């Protein structure tokens, strides 16, 4: 396998991993926002009990 072909294969893997990380980061950000919303809702709900 020549150097250029190997380099392209490596770059393709790097690009795929980077895209996966970006997608995961976005998903985690969305889930974190939802979690904070629910925690605030829970706190308000529990405050009403007292």
N, C-alpha and C positions, 0 to 999 in steps of 0.2 A: 504494500500500500504506500503510495507516495505521500509526501509531506502535506501537500495541498489538500488531498482528499481526507486525510486524517484530521487536519485542522478544521475543515468544514464539518466533519462529524462531531468533533468536540464542541464547536460553536453551536451546532444544532442542539446538542444536549444542554448546553449552558442556557440557550434561549428558552428551551422548554421548561427547565427548572425555574428560571426567572419568572416566566409567565405564571407558573403554578404558584410560586410564592406570592406574586402580586394578587392573584385570585384569592388565595387563602387569607392574605392580609386584609383584603376588602371584606371578605366574609366575616372574619373575626371582628373587624371594626363594627359591622352591622350588628353582630350578635352582642358585642359589648354595649352598644347603645341600647339595645333591647333589654339587656340585663340591668343597666342603670335605671331605665324607666321602671322596670318591675320592682327593683329594690326601693325606689322612691315611693311607688304605689303601696308596697308592703309597709313601709315606714308610716305612711299617712294612715293606712288602715289600722295599724296597731295603735297609733296615737289616739284614734277615735275610741278605742276600747277603754283606754285609761281615762 
